[in-house]
């Protein structure tokens, strides 16, 4: 899953076995992303996101919920 993080919205693309299963904009808030992540609860997730200033809040939210890899 790749996330292009902006202040007001995030563009997310999710791949399963090299096939795009989701590509679209979400509100720039963790709750919206969490709803999408929950669709993939039976999958091994790897998330990459833009390492700009807007990504720090996303990382903190992933860390709080135990979703961030160290």
DOTIKE-966109 format. One record per atom (N, C-alpha, C): x, y, z; residue number from 0. Coordinates in Angstrom, 3 decimals. Example, Ala and Ser with C-alpha at 12.3 -4.5 7.8 and 13.67 -1.06 7.14 Angstrom:
DOTIKE-966109
<drenkol><xx>13.190</xx><yy>-5.690</yy><zz>7.800</zz><pos>0</pos></drenkol>
<drenkol><xx>12.300</xx><yy>-4.500</yy><zz>7.800</zz><pos>0</pos></drenkol>
<drenkol><xx>13.200</xx><yy>-3.300</yy><zz>7.800</zz><pos>0</pos></drenkol>
<drenkol><xx>12.850</xx><yy>-2.250</yy><zz>7.080</zz><pos>1</pos></drenkol>
<drenkol><xx>13.670</xx><yy>-1.060</yy><zz>7.140</zz><pos>1</pos></drenkol>
<drenkol><xx>12.900</xx><yy>0.030</yy><zz>7.870</zz><pos>1</pos></drenkol>
This chain:
DOTIKE-966109
<drenkol><xx>0.847</xx><yy>-1.156</yy><zz>0.000</zz><pos>0</pos></drenkol>
<drenkol><xx>0.000</xx><yy>0.000</yy><zz>0.000</zz><pos>0</pos></drenkol>
<drenkol><xx>0.900</xx><yy>1.228</yy><zz>0.000</zz><pos>0</pos></drenkol>
<drenkol><xx>0.657</xx><yy>2.120</yy><zz>-0.927</zz><pos>1</pos></drenkol>
<drenkol><xx>1.392</xx><yy>3.367</yy><zz>-0.997</zz><pos>1</pos></drenkol>
<drenkol><xx>0.465</xx><yy>4.532</yy><zz>-0.698</zz><pos>1</pos></drenkol>
<drenkol><xx>0.975</xx><yy>5.496</yy><zz>0.055</zz><pos>2</pos></drenkol>
<drenkol><xx>0.147</xx><yy>6.637</yy><zz>0.459</zz><pos>2</pos></drenkol>
<drenkol><xx>0.887</xx><yy>7.925</yy><zz>0.147</zz><pos>2</pos></drenkol>
<drenkol><xx>0.273</xx><yy>8.765</yy><zz>-0.652</zz><pos>3</pos></drenkol>
<drenkol><xx>0.787</xx><yy>10.106</yy><zz>-0.923</zz><pos>3</pos></drenkol>
<drenkol><xx>0.073</xx><yy>11.029</yy><zz>0.057</zz><pos>3</pos></drenkol>
<drenkol><xx>0.800</xx><yy>11.483</yy><zz>1.065</zz><pos>4</pos></drenkol>
<drenkol><xx>0.208</xx><yy>12.200</yy><zz>2.196</zz><pos>4</pos></drenkol>
<drenkol><xx>0.230</xx><yy>13.708</yy><zz>1.958</zz><pos>4</pos></drenkol>
<drenkol><xx>-0.941</xx><yy>14.322</yy><zz>2.032</zz><pos>5</pos></drenkol>
<drenkol><xx>-1.090</xx><yy>15.770</yy><zz>1.966</zz><pos>5</pos></drenkol>
<drenkol><xx>-1.887</xx><yy>16.218</yy><zz>3.192</zz><pos>5</pos></drenkol>
<drenkol><xx>-1.930</xx><yy>17.484</yy><zz>3.421</zz><pos>6</pos></drenkol>
<drenkol><xx>-2.594</xx><yy>18.009</yy><zz>4.616</zz><pos>6</pos></drenkol>
<drenkol><xx>-4.080</xx><yy>17.647</yy><zz>4.665</zz><pos>6</pos></drenkol>
<drenkol><xx>-4.794</xx><yy>17.831</yy><zz>3.573</zz><pos>7</pos></drenkol>
<drenkol><xx>-6.245</xx><yy>17.632</yy><zz>3.586</zz><pos>7</pos></drenkol>
<drenkol><xx>-6.709</xx><yy>16.293</yy><zz>3.027</zz><pos>7</pos></drenkol>
<drenkol><xx>-5.879</xx><yy>15.641</yy><zz>2.222</zz><pos>8</pos></drenkol>
<drenkol><xx>-6.281</xx><yy>14.359</yy><zz>1.650</zz><pos>8</pos></drenkol>
<drenkol><xx>-5.055</xx><yy>13.489</yy><zz>1.411</zz><pos>8</pos></drenkol>
<drenkol><xx>-5.309</xx><yy>12.207</yy><zz>1.333</zz><pos>9</pos></drenkol>
<drenkol><xx>-4.251</xx><yy>11.234</yy><zz>1.059</zz><pos>9</pos></drenkol>
<drenkol><xx>-4.678</xx><yy>10.420</yy><zz>-0.147</zz><pos>9</pos></drenkol>
<drenkol><xx>-3.759</xx><yy>10.190</yy><zz>-1.075</zz><pos>10</pos></drenkol>
<drenkol><xx>-4.056</xx><yy>9.291</yy><zz>-2.188</zz><pos>10</pos></drenkol>
<drenkol><xx>-3.430</xx><yy>7.951</yy><zz>-1.860</zz><pos>10</pos></drenkol>
<drenkol><xx>-4.250</xx><yy>6.909</yy><zz>-1.897</zz><pos>11</pos></drenkol>
<drenkol><xx>-3.821</xx><yy>5.577</yy><zz>-1.497</zz><pos>11</pos></drenkol>
<drenkol><xx>-3.972</xx><yy>4.617</yy><zz>-2.672</zz><pos>11</pos></drenkol>
<drenkol><xx>-2.957</xx><yy>3.797</yy><zz>-2.879</zz><pos>12</pos></drenkol>
<drenkol><xx>-3.025</xx><yy>2.717</yy><zz>-3.850</zz><pos>12</pos></drenkol>
<drenkol><xx>-2.641</xx><yy>1.427</yy><zz>-3.130</zz><pos>12</pos></drenkol>
<drenkol><xx>-3.501</xx><yy>0.427</yy><zz>-3.242</zz><pos>13</pos></drenkol>
<drenkol><xx>-3.257</xx><yy>-0.868</yy><zz>-2.600</zz><pos>13</pos></drenkol>
<drenkol><xx>-3.140</xx><yy>-1.942</yy><zz>-3.671</zz><pos>13</pos></drenkol>
<drenkol><xx>-2.133</xx><yy>-2.773</yy><zz>-3.514</zz><pos>14</pos></drenkol>
<drenkol><xx>-1.904</xx><yy>-3.900</yy><zz>-4.418</zz><pos>14</pos></drenkol>
<drenkol><xx>-2.045</xx><yy>-5.205</yy><zz>-3.649</zz><pos>14</pos></drenkol>
<drenkol><xx>-2.645</xx><yy>-6.180</yy><zz>-4.286</zz><pos>15</pos></drenkol>
<drenkol><xx>-2.673</xx><yy>-7.545</yy><zz>-3.765</zz><pos>15</pos></drenkol>
<drenkol><xx>-2.187</xx><yy>-8.434</yy><zz>-4.900</zz><pos>15</pos></drenkol>
<drenkol><xx>-1.095</xx><yy>-9.133</yy><zz>-4.646</zz><pos>16</pos></drenkol>
<drenkol><xx>-0.485</xx><yy>-9.997</yy><zz>-5.655</zz><pos>16</pos></drenkol>
<drenkol><xx>-0.289</xx><yy>-9.244</yy><zz>-6.974</zz><pos>16</pos></drenkol>
<drenkol><xx>0.285</xx><yy>-8.052</yy><zz>-6.874</zz><pos>17</pos></drenkol>
<drenkol><xx>0.622</xx><yy>-7.181</yy><zz>-8.008</zz><pos>17</pos></drenkol>
<drenkol><xx>-0.588</xx><yy>-6.682</yy><zz>-8.798</zz><pos>17</pos></drenkol>
<drenkol><xx>-1.763</xx><yy>-6.741</yy><zz>-8.220</zz><pos>18</pos></drenkol>
<drenkol><xx>-2.967</xx><yy>-6.226</yy><zz>-8.861</zz><pos>18</pos></drenkol>
<drenkol><xx>-3.531</xx><yy>-5.087</yy><zz>-8.021</zz><pos>18</pos></drenkol>
<drenkol><xx>-3.824</xx><yy>-3.960</yy><zz>-8.654</zz><pos>19</pos></drenkol>
<drenkol><xx>-4.402</xx><yy>-2.821</yy><zz>-7.940</zz><pos>19</pos></drenkol>
<drenkol><xx>-5.821</xx><yy>-3.182</yy><zz>-7.510</zz><pos>19</pos></drenkol>
<drenkol><xx>-6.056</xx><yy>-3.132</yy><zz>-6.208</zz><pos>20</pos></drenkol>
<drenkol><xx>-7.381</xx><yy>-3.431</yy><zz>-5.670</zz><pos>20</pos></drenkol>
<drenkol><xx>-8.061</xx><yy>-2.187</yy><zz>-5.109</zz><pos>20</pos></drenkol>
<drenkol><xx>-7.293</xx><yy>-1.132</yy><zz>-4.927</zz><pos>21</pos></drenkol>
<drenkol><xx>-7.858</xx><yy>0.147</yy><zz>-4.505</zz><pos>21</pos></drenkol>
<drenkol><xx>-6.915</xx><yy>1.252</yy><zz>-4.936</zz><pos>21</pos></drenkol>
<drenkol><xx>-7.465</xx><yy>2.294</yy><zz>-5.494</zz><pos>22</pos></drenkol>
<drenkol><xx>-6.705</xx><yy>3.496</yy><zz>-5.819</zz><pos>22</pos></drenkol>
<drenkol><xx>-7.662</xx><yy>4.672</yy><zz>-5.733</zz><pos>22</pos></drenkol>
<drenkol><xx>-7.415</xx><yy>5.544</yy><zz>-4.773</zz><pos>23</pos></drenkol>
<drenkol><xx>-8.313</xx><yy>6.671</yy><zz>-4.633</zz><pos>23</pos></drenkol>
<drenkol><xx>-7.896</xx><yy>7.594</yy><zz>-3.508</zz><pos>23</pos></drenkol>
<drenkol><xx>-8.641</xx><yy>8.676</yy><zz>-3.387</zz><pos>24</pos></drenkol>
<drenkol><xx>-8.367</xx><yy>9.683</yy><zz>-2.373</zz><pos>24</pos></drenkol>
<drenkol><xx>-9.176</xx><yy>9.393</yy><zz>-1.118</zz><pos>24</pos></drenkol>
<drenkol><xx>-8.538</xx><yy>9.640</yy><zz>0.015</zz><pos>25</pos></drenkol>
<drenkol><xx>-9.192</xx><yy>9.541</yy><zz>1.313</zz><pos>25</pos></drenkol>
<drenkol><xx>-9.035</xx><yy>10.877</yy><zz>2.022</zz><pos>25</pos></drenkol>
<drenkol><xx>-9.942</xx><yy>11.191</yy><zz>2.950</zz><pos>26</pos></drenkol>
<drenkol><xx>-9.712</xx><yy>12.375</yy><zz>3.777</zz><pos>26</pos></drenkol>
<drenkol><xx>-8.369</xx><yy>12.214</yy><zz>4.499</zz><pos>26</pos></drenkol>
<drenkol><xx>-7.696</xx><yy>13.310</yy><zz>4.755</zz><pos>27</pos></drenkol>
<drenkol><xx>-6.387</xx><yy>13.270</yy><zz>5.401</zz><pos>27</pos></drenkol>
<drenkol><xx>-6.473</xx><yy>13.038</yy><zz>6.894</zz><pos>27</pos></drenkol>
<drenkol><xx>-7.074</xx><yy>11.929</yy><zz>7.268</zz><pos>28</pos></drenkol>
<drenkol><xx>-7.215</xx><yy>11.586</yy><zz>8.686</zz><pos>28</pos></drenkol>
<drenkol><xx>-7.048</xx><yy>10.078</yy><zz>8.840</zz><pos>28</pos></drenkol>
<drenkol><xx>-6.466</xx><yy>9.683</yy><zz>9.955</zz><pos>29</pos></drenkol>
<drenkol><xx>-6.139</xx><yy>8.274</yy><zz>10.167</zz><pos>29</pos></drenkol>
<drenkol><xx>-7.376</xx><yy>7.385</yy><zz>10.189</zz><pos>29</pos></drenkol>
<drenkol><xx>-8.488</xx><yy>7.862</yy><zz>10.713</zz><pos>30</pos></drenkol>
<drenkol><xx>-9.705</xx><yy>7.033</yy><zz>10.795</zz><pos>30</pos></drenkol>
<drenkol><xx>-10.129</xx><yy>6.534</yy><zz>9.417</zz><pos>30</pos></drenkol>
<drenkol><xx>-10.022</xx><yy>7.375</yy><zz>8.404</zz><pos>31</pos></drenkol>
<drenkol><xx>-10.392</xx><yy>6.965</yy><zz>7.045</zz><pos>31</pos></drenkol>
<drenkol><xx>-9.445</xx><yy>5.882</yy><zz>6.540</zz><pos>31</pos></drenkol>
<drenkol><xx>-8.161</xx><yy>6.049</yy><zz>6.803</zz><pos>32</pos></drenkol>
<drenkol><xx>-7.194</xx><yy>5.036</yy><zz>6.396</zz><pos>32</pos></drenkol>
<drenkol><xx>-7.421</xx><yy>3.747</yy><zz>7.175</zz><pos>32</pos></drenkol>
<drenkol><xx>-7.714</xx><yy>3.851</yy><zz>8.460</zz><pos>33</pos></drenkol>
<drenkol><xx>-7.934</xx><yy>2.655</yy><zz>9.282</zz><pos>33</pos></drenkol>
<drenkol><xx>-9.076</xx><yy>1.827</yy><zz>8.721</zz><pos>33</pos></drenkol>
<drenkol><xx>-10.146</xx><yy>2.477</yy><zz>8.250</zz><pos>34</pos></drenkol>
<drenkol><xx>-11.268</xx><yy>1.757</yy><zz>7.633</zz><pos>34</pos></drenkol>
<drenkol><xx>-10.796</xx><yy>0.970</yy><zz>6.418</zz><pos>34</pos></drenkol>
<drenkol><xx>-9.915</xx><yy>1.550</yy><zz>5.633</zz><pos>35</pos></drenkol>
<drenkol><xx>-9.379</xx><yy>0.847</yy><zz>4.467</zz><pos>35</pos></drenkol>
<drenkol><xx>-8.457</xx><yy>-0.287</yy><zz>4.905</zz><pos>35</pos></drenkol>
<drenkol><xx>-7.588</xx><yy>-0.034</yy><zz>5.867</zz><pos>36</pos></drenkol>
<drenkol><xx>-6.678</xx><yy>-1.072</yy><zz>6.354</zz><pos>36</pos></drenkol>
<drenkol><xx>-7.444</xx><yy>-2.271</yy><zz>6.900</zz><pos>36</pos></drenkol>
<drenkol><xx>-8.580</xx><yy>-2.023</yy><zz>7.522</zz><pos>37</pos></drenkol>
<drenkol><xx>-9.379</xx><yy>-3.112</yy><zz>8.087</zz><pos>37</pos></drenkol>
<drenkol><xx>-9.872</xx><yy>-4.088</yy><zz>7.015</zz><pos>37</pos></drenkol>
<drenkol><xx>-10.001</xx><yy>-3.631</yy><zz>5.773</zz><pos>38</pos></drenkol>
<drenkol><xx>-10.406</xx><yy>-4.518</yy><zz>4.675</zz><pos>38</pos></drenkol>
<drenkol><xx>-9.351</xx><yy>-5.591</yy><zz>4.406</zz><pos>38</pos></drenkol>
<drenkol><xx>-8.127</xx><yy>-5.312</yy><zz>4.827</zz><pos>39</pos></drenkol>
<drenkol><xx>-7.013</xx><yy>-6.206</yy><zz>4.533</zz><pos>39</pos></drenkol>
<drenkol><xx>-6.510</xx><yy>-6.913</yy><zz>5.788</zz><pos>39</pos></drenkol>
<drenkol><xx>-7.403</xx><yy>-7.138</yy><zz>6.759</zz><pos>40</pos></drenkol>
<drenkol><xx>-6.981</xx><yy>-7.709</yy><zz>8.036</zz><pos>40</pos></drenkol>
<drenkol><xx>-6.392</xx><yy>-9.112</yy><zz>7.902</zz><pos>40</pos></drenkol>
<drenkol><xx>-6.729</xx><yy>-9.841</yy><zz>6.860</zz><pos>41</pos></drenkol>
<drenkol><xx>-6.187</xx><yy>-11.189</yy><zz>6.669</zz><pos>41</pos></drenkol>
<drenkol><xx>-4.921</xx><yy>-11.197</yy><zz>5.817</zz><pos>41</pos></drenkol>
<drenkol><xx>-4.410</xx><yy>-10.028</yy><zz>5.485</zz><pos>42</pos></drenkol>
<drenkol><xx>-3.228</xx><yy>-9.912</yy><zz>4.625</zz><pos>42</pos></drenkol>
<drenkol><xx>-2.029</xx><yy>-9.419</yy><zz>5.426</zz><pos>42</pos></drenkol>
<drenkol><xx>-0.849</xx><yy>-9.758</yy><zz>4.928</zz><pos>43</pos></drenkol>
<drenkol><xx>0.368</xx><yy>-9.158</yy><zz>5.477</zz><pos>43</pos></drenkol>
<drenkol><xx>0.505</xx><yy>-7.803</yy><zz>4.795</zz><pos>43</pos></drenkol>
<drenkol><xx>0.436</xx><yy>-6.741</yy><zz>5.569</zz><pos>44</pos></drenkol>
<drenkol><xx>0.461</xx><yy>-5.394</yy><zz>5.012</zz><pos>44</pos></drenkol>
<drenkol><xx>1.863</xx><yy>-4.807</yy><zz>5.038</zz><pos>44</pos></drenkol>
<drenkol><xx>2.190</xx><yy>-4.119</yy><zz>3.977</zz><pos>45</pos></drenkol>
<drenkol><xx>3.386</xx><yy>-3.286</yy><zz>3.919</zz><pos>45</pos></drenkol>
<drenkol><xx>2.917</xx><yy>-1.933</yy><zz>3.424</zz><pos>45</pos></drenkol>
<drenkol><xx>3.201</xx><yy>-0.926</yy><zz>4.217</zz><pos>46</pos></drenkol>
<drenkol><xx>2.739</xx><yy>0.420</yy><zz>3.903</zz><pos>46</pos></drenkol>
<drenkol><xx>3.945</xx><yy>1.327</yy><zz>3.693</zz><pos>46</pos></drenkol>
<drenkol><xx>3.929</xx><yy>2.052</yy><zz>2.593</zz><pos>47</pos></drenkol>
<drenkol><xx>4.955</xx><yy>3.061</yy><zz>2.326</zz><pos>47</pos></drenkol>
<drenkol><xx>4.239</xx><yy>4.384</yy><zz>2.131</zz><pos>47</pos></drenkol>
<drenkol><xx>4.830</xx><yy>5.443</yy><zz>2.686</zz><pos>48</pos></drenkol>
<drenkol><xx>4.208</xx><yy>6.749</yy><zz>2.534</zz><pos>48</pos></drenkol>
<drenkol><xx>5.290</xx><yy>7.787</yy><zz>2.346</zz><pos>48</pos></drenkol>
<drenkol><xx>4.868</xx><yy>8.902</yy><zz>1.822</zz><pos>49</pos></drenkol>
<drenkol><xx>5.770</xx><yy>10.017</yy><zz>1.559</zz><pos>49</pos></drenkol>
<drenkol><xx>6.378</xx><yy>10.500</yy><zz>2.878</zz><pos>49</pos></drenkol>
<drenkol><xx>7.679</xx><yy>10.635</yy><zz>2.890</zz><pos>50</pos></drenkol>
<drenkol><xx>8.370</xx><yy>11.031</yy><zz>4.118</zz><pos>50</pos></drenkol>
<drenkol><xx>8.518</xx><yy>12.543</yy><zz>4.207</zz><pos>50</pos></drenkol>
<drenkol><xx>7.432</xx><yy>13.252</yy><zz>3.983</zz><pos>51</pos></drenkol>
<drenkol><xx>7.439</xx><yy>14.704</yy><zz>4.105</zz><pos>51</pos></drenkol>
<drenkol><xx>6.857</xx><yy>15.124</yy><zz>5.445</zz><pos>51</pos></drenkol>
<drenkol><xx>6.689</xx><yy>16.411</yy><zz>5.667</zz><pos>52</pos></drenkol>
<drenkol><xx>6.209</xx><yy>16.901</yy><zz>6.955</zz><pos>52</pos></drenkol>
<drenkol><xx>4.806</xx><yy>16.419</yy><zz>7.318</zz><pos>52</pos></drenkol>
<drenkol><xx>3.975</xx><yy>16.105</yy><zz>6.340</zz><pos>53</pos></drenkol>
<drenkol><xx>2.619</xx><yy>15.635</yy><zz>6.638</zz><pos>53</pos></drenkol>
<drenkol><xx>2.604</xx><yy>14.164</yy><zz>7.046</zz><pos>53</pos></drenkol>
<drenkol><xx>3.688</xx><yy>13.438</yy><zz>6.821</zz><pos>54</pos></drenkol>
<drenkol><xx>3.735</xx><yy>12.021</yy><zz>7.149</zz><pos>54</pos></drenkol>
<drenkol><xx>3.994</xx><yy>11.716</yy><zz>8.606</zz><pos>54</pos></drenkol>
<drenkol><xx>4.468</xx><yy>12.694</yy><zz>9.375</zz><pos>55</pos></drenkol>
<drenkol><xx>4.781</xx><yy>12.435</yy><zz>10.780</zz><pos>55</pos></drenkol>
<drenkol><xx>3.538</xx><yy>12.050</yy><zz>11.574</zz><pos>55</pos></drenkol>
<drenkol><xx>2.440</xx><yy>12.732</yy><zz>11.358</zz><pos>56</pos></drenkol>
<drenkol><xx>1.195</xx><yy>12.410</yy><zz>12.064</zz><pos>56</pos></drenkol>
<drenkol><xx>0.693</xx><yy>11.020</yy><zz>11.710</zz><pos>56</pos></drenkol>
<drenkol><xx>0.833</xx><yy>10.646</yy><zz>10.447</zz><pos>57</pos></drenkol>
<drenkol><xx>0.430</xx><yy>9.303</yy><zz>10.021</zz><pos>57</pos></drenkol>
<drenkol><xx>1.286</xx><yy>8.258</yy><zz>10.716</zz><pos>57</pos></drenkol>
<drenkol><xx>2.586</xx><yy>8.469</yy><zz>10.740</zz><pos>58</pos></drenkol>
<drenkol><xx>3.464</xx><yy>7.514</yy><zz>11.415</zz><pos>58</pos></drenkol>
<drenkol><xx>3.089</xx><yy>7.386</yy><zz>12.891</zz><pos>58</pos></drenkol>
<drenkol><xx>2.855</xx><yy>8.508</yy><zz>13.549</zz><pos>59</pos></drenkol>
<drenkol><xx>2.483</xx><yy>8.476</yy><zz>14.967</zz><pos>59</pos></drenkol>
<drenkol><xx>1.199</xx><yy>7.672</yy><zz>15.186</zz><pos>59</pos></drenkol>
<drenkol><xx>0.210</xx><yy>7.842</yy><zz>14.297</zz><pos>60</pos></drenkol>
<drenkol><xx>-1.045</xx><yy>7.096</yy><zz>14.418</zz><pos>60</pos></drenkol>
<drenkol><xx>-0.819</xx><yy>5.611</yy><zz>14.186</zz><pos>60</pos></drenkol>
<drenkol><xx>-0.010</xx><yy>5.254</yy><zz>13.197</zz><pos>61</pos></drenkol>
<drenkol><xx>0.299</xx><yy>3.850</yy><zz>12.956</zz><pos>61</pos></drenkol>
<drenkol><xx>1.034</xx><yy>3.246</yy><zz>14.153</zz><pos>61</pos></drenkol>
<drenkol><xx>1.931</xx><yy>4.009</yy><zz>14.733</zz><pos>62</pos></drenkol>
<drenkol><xx>2.687</xx><yy>3.549</yy><zz>15.899</zz><pos>62</pos></drenkol>
<drenkol><xx>1.767</xx><yy>3.331</yy><zz>17.103</zz><pos>62</pos></drenkol>
<drenkol><xx>0.832</xx><yy>4.261</yy><zz>17.337</zz><pos>63</pos></drenkol>
<drenkol><xx>-0.100</xx><yy>4.152</yy><zz>18.471</zz><pos>63</pos></drenkol>
<drenkol><xx>-0.976</xx><yy>2.896</yy><zz>18.369</zz><pos>63</pos></drenkol>
<drenkol><xx>-1.345</xx><yy>2.538</yy><zz>17.146</zz><pos>64</pos></drenkol>
<drenkol><xx>-2.240</xx><yy>1.393</yy><zz>16.957</zz><pos>64</pos></drenkol>
<drenkol><xx>-1.488</xx><yy>0.090</yy><zz>16.723</zz><pos>64</pos></drenkol>
<drenkol><xx>-0.153</xx><yy>0.164</yy><zz>16.788</zz><pos>65</pos></drenkol>
<drenkol><xx>0.631</xx><yy>-1.035</yy><zz>16.602</zz><pos>65</pos></drenkol>
<drenkol><xx>0.771</xx><yy>-1.472</yy><zz>15.165</zz><pos>65</pos></drenkol>
<drenkol><xx>0.480</xx><yy>-0.574</yy><zz>14.239</zz><pos>66</pos></drenkol>
<drenkol><xx>0.542</xx><yy>-0.907</yy><zz>12.815</zz><pos>66</pos></drenkol>
<drenkol><xx>1.853</xx><yy>-0.528</yy><zz>12.169</zz><pos>66</pos></drenkol>
<drenkol><xx>2.701</xx><yy>0.205</yy><zz>12.877</zz><pos>67</pos></drenkol>
<drenkol><xx>3.972</xx><yy>0.653</yy><zz>12.301</zz><pos>67</pos></drenkol>
<drenkol><xx>5.045</xx><yy>-0.393</yy><zz>12.525</zz><pos>67</pos></drenkol>
<drenkol><xx>5.820</xx><yy>-0.630</yy><zz>11.493</zz><pos>68</pos></drenkol>
<drenkol><xx>6.965</xx><yy>-1.545</yy><zz>11.609</zz><pos>68</pos></drenkol>
<drenkol><xx>8.151</xx><yy>-0.763</yy><zz>12.120</zz><pos>68</pos></drenkol>
<drenkol><xx>8.969</xx><yy>-1.403</yy><zz>12.883</zz><pos>69</pos></drenkol>
<drenkol><xx>10.167</xx><yy>-0.710</yy><zz>13.378</zz><pos>69</pos></drenkol>
<drenkol><xx>11.349</xx><yy>-0.978</yy><zz>12.472</zz><pos>69</pos></drenkol>
